[in-house]
């Protein structure tokens, strides 16, 4: 029986977070679906306990969102996380035994800063809500988005944004922008990057593909989130969202597709690699 070892990187800095709970639930559902593999799941508290997995010990990594400034503030974990990103990227360039990494929100911002992909800056106001996400041309070919409409819907929760991508740098590194935020012609602001294919094995989203309706409702109990959503959409849209939060074609669909497809893709490649070696 093949071992598949998953590392979950908690980036919440000791703050209670619904998203990380959802990541653990999706990983556990995946574990239970694997009847021919022995799947283990290990959690690392990166920012509060300075815990970073050794990439040799794991096959799949999911790094969560989290609060605060994604730019360096002088903590030891920042150097260790940057080294972790380089280790996986460099390992995959030279090894047949690929490592698979999914980066969410804060982790996505950290990686985009680390690889110098563009301007990651503070938004004028906090963004929170169920947002339409638009595929780019590259996103139309992205297998993680295969069963999602354009636009699809996802939970957005961020004080920072990735704008002004350096397209020459993307081309140099072989990375692709796969999704951007909603087009708002009445607002004279650049649309933020919402997803990047960093490599065949590494993918990241600014939005929260792990979010579910129950978690969204729980988050809206936070007054900051409620006010941010009303500011972005207005009271009428806020009330409509509450009423339609569990629509099957919105965040429920997104949650059922992106991370599960990523885990299945990683699993199939790990199994195929073993079969080739045998």
Secondary structure, DSSP 4 states (H G I P E B T S, - for coil): -EEEEEEEEE-STT---HHHHHHHHHHHHHHHH-SSEEEEEEEEEHHHH-----GGG-SEEEE---SS--S--S-HHHHHHHHHHHHHHHHHHH-SS--EEEEETHHHHHHHHHTT-SEEEEEEEEEEEEEEEEE-HHHHT-GGGTT--SSEEEEEEEEEEEES--HHHHHHHT-EEEEEEPP-TTS-SPPPEEEEE-SSSEEEESSBTT--HHHHHHHTTSHHHHHHHHHHH-HHHHHHHHHHTT-TTTHHHHHHHHHHHHHHHHHHHHHHHHHHH-
